[in-house]
Amino acid sequence: MAEYVRGEIPGQPVGTTYLNRRDAADKKVHQVTVQGIAGNTEVGAVSIVINGGYVDDEDHGHYVIYTGAGGNDPGTKRQIADQSLTYMSNAALVVSQENGYPIRVLRGAKGDHPDSPTTGLRYDGLFQVTDHWSEPGKDGFLIWRFRLDQIDTQTATTFAPGVDPTAETPPPGVSAPSRTSGVVVRVVRSTAVSDWVKKIHKNTCQICGIRLTLAGGAYSEGAHVRALGAPHNGPDTADNLLCLCPNDHVLFDQGAIYIEDDLTVRSHTGAALGTLTTNTGHSIDVAHLKQHRNRFGFP
């Protein structure tokens, strides 16, 4: 098994070109010669190649909507079966999203972007998975889509070649981390709406019923059912907000928990976990619940 390495590879700056995948693998920039996604569920995805392999790929330059692996006919490049998030390459991308790991992106000559190389492959920098969801693709089969946004190399986490990120002994770290300034484009959320939802539920999680009490008072989090950012574009309104504890917030955001129209809460395995707690005056739009289920491939 390849000893996968995250981050920049010394001697391989942005813009470096490669004759083919074998050349890129030899330079440790993309450490597999066939698959478009390099990595596993231990270290996450360390690199991807955008080279016209899937008709649903969207290359916008500074961000990419990347199609997951599986169900593709390599001869026609068309989808012939549904994809699964449990497929290792797709699960590796989720691991990278959950942990904020950087991913090297290479573009190939068969890609759709006008700045794709004319021959071979080119390393185009570090990106980060910021979202993933499921939907029917152009060929009618269920696909998993991953949004990757380009990140500043100065702020990206890197790992030196040969270092095993899964090693039992911790790396030395940095005693005095440096600071860097940057610009972040984000959706502006209304804290007033979130505060109202949390107040009406008395900071008690609507899924598990736990109320976290701190020295300064109770703590809970406002969780959007339909995500605000593109391509979901959910509203920042009370009928799209839940009051959750931090644990259930993460589980819900990552699709490990979903809610049916009758407010039954289920785990990703389909097991019933209970019923969503409601409060007079605060109801959830079932259209948002349905979109959340569809996003993660649930009925």
C-alpha positions as CSV (number, residue, x, y, z in Angstrom):
1,M,0.0,0.0,0.0
2,A,1.3,3.5,-0.8
3,E,2.5,5.6,2.1
4,Y,0.2,8.5,1.3
5,V,1.4,12.0,2.0
6,R,-0.7,15.1,2.4
7,G,0.0,18.6,1.4
8,E,2.8,20.0,-0.8
9,I,5.5,17.8,-2.1
10,P,9.0,19.3,-2.0
11,G,10.3,20.0,-5.4
12,Q,6.8,19.9,-7.0
13,P,5.5,23.5,-6.9
14,V,2.2,24.6,-8.3
15,G,2.3,24.5,-12.1
16,T,4.6,21.5,-12.4
17,T,3.6,19.3,-15.3
18,Y,3.8,15.5,-15.7
19,L,3.9,13.3,-18.8
20,N,1.2,10.9,-17.4
21,R,-0.1,9.4,-14.2
22,R,2.9,7.2,-13.8
23,D,5.1,10.2,-13.9
24,A,2.9,12.0,-11.3
25,A,2.9,8.8,-9.1
26,D,6.7,8.6,-9.3
27,K,7.0,12.2,-8.1
28,K,4.5,11.3,-5.2
29,V,2.1,14.0,-6.3
30,H,-0.7,11.5,-7.2
31,Q,0.3,8.2,-5.8
32,V,-2.0,5.9,-7.9
33,T,-1.9,5.3,-11.6
34,V,-5.5,4.5,-12.4
35,Q,-7.9,6.0,-9.9
36,G,-8.8,9.6,-9.9
37,I,-8.7,9.8,-6.1
38,A,-5.6,8.8,-4.1
39,G,-5.9,8.0,-0.4
40,N,-7.9,5.8,2.0
41,T,-10.1,6.1,5.1
42,E,-7.1,6.3,7.4
43,V,-5.4,9.4,6.0
44,G,-8.2,10.7,3.8
45,A,-7.9,11.7,0.2
46,V,-4.5,13.2,-0.5
47,S,-5.0,14.1,-4.2
48,I,-7.5,14.0,-7.1
49,V,-7.2,14.2,-10.9
50,I,-9.7,16.2,-13.0
51,N,-9.4,14.8,-16.5
52,G,-12.9,14.4,-18.0
53,G,-13.5,11.0,-16.4
54,Y,-17.1,11.9,-15.3
55,V,-19.7,13.9,-17.2
56,D,-20.9,15.5,-14.0
57,D,-17.6,17.1,-13.0
58,E,-17.7,20.9,-12.9
59,D,-14.4,22.8,-13.0
60,H,-14.8,26.4,-12.0
61,G,-11.1,27.1,-11.5
62,H,-10.9,28.2,-7.9
63,Y,-13.5,25.6,-6.9
64,V,-14.5,22.3,-8.3
65,I,-17.6,20.1,-8.1
66,Y,-16.0,16.7,-8.2
67,T,-17.9,13.5,-8.9
68,G,-17.3,10.6,-6.5
69,A,-15.9,7.2,-7.7
70,G,-17.8,4.2,-8.8
71,G,-20.5,3.2,-11.3
72,N,-18.7,4.7,-14.3
73,D,-18.1,2.9,-17.6
74,P,-14.4,3.8,-18.4
75,G,-15.0,3.2,-22.1
76,T,-17.9,5.7,-22.5
77,K,-17.3,7.8,-19.4
78,R,-21.0,7.5,-18.7
79,Q,-22.6,6.5,-15.4
80,I,-24.1,3.0,-15.4
81,A,-24.9,2.4,-11.7
82,D,-25.4,4.3,-8.5
83,Q,-22.5,5.4,-6.4
84,S,-22.0,4.6,-2.7
85,L,-20.5,6.8,0.0
86,T,-19.0,3.7,1.6
87,Y,-16.8,3.1,-1.5
88,M,-13.3,3.8,-0.1
89,S,-12.3,6.7,-2.4
90,N,-15.6,8.5,-1.6
91,A,-15.3,7.8,2.1
92,A,-11.7,9.1,2.0
93,L,-13.0,12.5,0.6
94,V,-15.4,12.6,3.5
95,V,-12.6,12.0,6.0
96,S,-10.7,14.9,4.5
97,Q,-13.7,17.2,4.8
98,E,-14.3,16.2,8.4
99,N,-10.7,16.8,9.4
100,G,-9.9,19.8,7.1
101,Y,-7.1,18.0,5.3
102,P,-5.6,19.6,2.2
103,I,-5.9,17.8,-1.2
104,R,-3.6,18.2,-4.1
105,V,-5.5,18.8,-7.3
106,L,-4.1,17.9,-10.7
107,R,-5.8,18.8,-14.0
108,G,-5.4,16.7,-17.2
109,A,-5.5,17.5,-20.9
110,K,-9.0,16.0,-21.2
111,G,-10.5,18.3,-18.6
112,D,-13.2,20.9,-19.5
113,H,-11.6,23.9,-17.9
114,P,-10.1,26.3,-20.5
115,D,-6.9,26.5,-18.5
116,S,-6.4,22.7,-18.5
117,P,-2.9,21.6,-19.8
118,T,-2.6,20.7,-23.5
119,T,-0.9,17.4,-22.7
120,G,-0.3,15.2,-19.7
121,L,-1.2,16.5,-16.2
122,R,-0.4,19.6,-14.2
123,Y,-0.4,20.2,-10.4
124,D,-2.7,23.2,-9.6
125,G,-2.4,23.5,-5.9
126,L,-4.1,22.6,-2.6
127,F,-7.8,22.4,-2.3
128,Q,-10.1,21.5,0.6
129,V,-13.4,19.6,0.6
130,T,-16.0,22.0,1.9
131,D,-19.3,20.1,1.2
132,H,-20.6,16.8,-0.2
133,W,-24.1,15.6,-1.2
134,S,-25.9,13.1,-3.3
135,E,-28.2,13.7,-6.3
136,P,-29.1,12.1,-9.6
137,G,-26.4,12.7,-12.2
138,K,-26.9,13.5,-15.9
139,D,-27.3,9.8,-16.7
140,G,-30.0,9.3,-14.1
141,F,-28.0,7.4,-11.5
142,L,-27.3,8.5,-8.0
143,I,-23.9,10.2,-7.7
144,W,-22.0,11.7,-4.8
145,R,-20.7,15.2,-5.4
146,F,-17.8,17.0,-3.5
147,R,-17.1,20.7,-3.5
148,L,-13.4,21.5,-3.3
149,D,-12.3,25.1,-2.8
150,Q,-8.7,26.3,-3.4
151,I,-6.9,27.3,-0.3
152,D,-3.9,29.5,0.4
153,T,-0.8,27.4,0.6
154,Q,0.4,29.5,3.5
155,T,-2.6,28.3,5.6
156,A,-2.7,24.7,4.4
157,T,-1.6,21.9,6.8
158,T,1.3,20.0,5.3
159,F,3.0,16.8,6.2
160,A,6.7,16.1,5.4
161,P,7.3,13.1,3.1
162,G,7.8,9.9,5.0
163,V,5.7,11.0,8.0
164,D,2.9,8.7,8.8
165,P,-0.1,10.9,9.9
166,T,-1.6,7.8,11.6
167,A,1.5,7.1,13.8
168,E,0.9,6.4,17.5
169,T,3.5,9.0,18.6
170,P,2.5,12.6,18.1
171,P,4.5,15.0,15.9
172,P,6.4,17.8,17.7
173,G,4.0,20.6,16.7
174,V,4.8,24.3,17.0
175,S,5.2,26.0,20.4
176,A,4.5,29.4,19.0
177,P,2.2,29.2,15.9
178,S,2.6,32.0,13.4
179,R,-0.4,34.1,12.3
180,T,-1.4,35.0,8.8
181,S,-4.2,37.2,7.5
182,G,-6.7,36.1,4.8
183,V,-10.0,36.8,3.3
184,V,-12.9,34.4,3.7
185,V,-16.2,34.6,1.8
186,R,-19.0,33.3,3.8
187,V,-22.8,33.4,4.1
188,V,-23.8,35.9,6.8
189,R,-26.1,34.2,9.3
190,S,-28.7,35.9,11.5
191,T,-27.7,35.2,15.1
192,A,-31.1,36.6,16.2
193,V,-32.9,33.8,14.5
194,S,-30.6,31.1,16.0
195,D,-30.8,32.7,19.4
196,W,-34.6,32.6,19.3
197,V,-34.7,29.0,18.3
198,K,-32.3,28.0,21.1
199,K,-34.2,30.1,23.6
200,I,-37.6,28.6,22.8
201,H,-36.1,25.1,23.3
202,K,-34.3,26.3,26.5
203,N,-31.0,25.2,24.9
204,T,-32.1,21.6,25.0
205,C,-31.2,19.3,22.1
206,Q,-34.2,18.4,20.0
207,I,-32.7,15.1,19.1
208,C,-31.2,13.6,22.3
209,G,-32.8,15.9,25.0
210,I,-29.5,16.8,26.6
211,R,-29.1,20.3,28.0
212,L,-25.5,21.3,28.5
213,T,-25.0,23.6,31.5
214,L,-21.9,25.6,31.8
215,A,-20.7,28.0,34.5
216,G,-22.1,30.9,32.5
217,G,-25.4,29.3,31.5
218,A,-26.7,26.6,29.1
219,Y,-25.1,25.9,25.7
220,S,-26.7,24.7,22.5
221,E,-26.2,25.2,18.8
222,G,-28.4,26.4,16.0
223,A,-28.3,23.8,13.1
224,H,-29.6,24.5,9.7
225,V,-31.5,21.7,8.1
226,R,-30.9,22.8,4.5
227,A,-27.4,24.2,4.4
228,L,-27.1,27.9,3.6
229,G,-24.2,27.8,1.1
230,A,-24.3,26.9,-2.6
231,P,-25.6,24.6,-4.1
232,H,-28.2,24.1,-1.3
233,N,-29.0,27.8,-0.7
234,G,-31.2,27.2,2.3
235,P,-32.9,30.1,4.1
236,D,-31.7,31.5,7.4
237,T,-35.2,31.2,9.0
238,A,-36.6,29.5,12.0
239,D,-38.4,26.8,10.0
240,N,-34.9,25.7,8.7
241,L,-33.2,25.7,12.2
242,L,-32.9,23.1,14.9
243,C,-31.6,23.5,18.4
244,L,-29.0,20.7,18.9
245,C,-26.2,19.7,21.1
246,P,-22.7,19.9,19.5
247,N,-22.5,16.1,19.0
248,D,-25.9,15.8,17.2
249,H,-25.1,19.0,15.3
250,V,-22.0,17.3,13.8
251,L,-23.9,14.0,13.2
252,F,-26.7,15.8,11.5
253,D,-24.5,18.1,9.3
254,Q,-22.5,15.0,8.1
255,G,-25.6,12.9,7.4
256,A,-25.1,10.4,10.2
257,I,-28.5,11.4,11.5
258,Y,-31.6,12.3,9.4
259,I,-35.2,13.2,10.1
260,E,-38.3,11.8,8.4
261,D,-41.4,14.0,7.6
262,D,-43.2,12.5,10.6
263,L,-40.2,13.7,12.7
264,T,-38.8,10.3,13.4
265,V,-35.0,10.6,13.9
266,R,-33.0,7.8,12.3
267,S,-29.3,7.0,12.2
268,H,-27.6,6.5,8.8
269,T,-28.2,2.8,9.2
270,G,-32.0,3.4,9.3
271,A,-32.4,2.6,13.0
272,A,-35.0,4.7,14.7
273,L,-33.5,6.9,17.5
274,G,-36.6,8.6,18.6
275,T,-38.8,11.5,17.7
276,L,-37.7,15.1,17.2
277,T,-38.8,17.2,20.1
278,T,-41.0,20.1,19.1
279,N,-42.3,23.3,20.7
280,T,-45.4,25.3,20.0
281,G,-44.5,28.2,17.8
282,H,-41.5,26.5,16.2
283,S,-42.1,24.1,13.3
284,I,-39.7,22.8,10.7
285,D,-40.5,22.9,7.0
286,V,-40.7,19.3,5.8
287,A,-39.3,20.4,2.4
288,H,-36.0,21.2,4.2
289,L,-36.1,17.8,5.9
290,K,-36.6,16.1,2.5
291,Q,-33.7,18.1,1.0
292,H,-31.4,17.0,3.8
293,R,-32.3,13.4,3.3
294,N,-31.9,13.6,-0.4
295,R,-28.5,15.3,0.0
296,F,-27.2,12.3,1.9
297,G,-29.0,9.6,-0.1
298,F,-31.8,8.7,2.3
299,P,-35.4,8.1,1.2
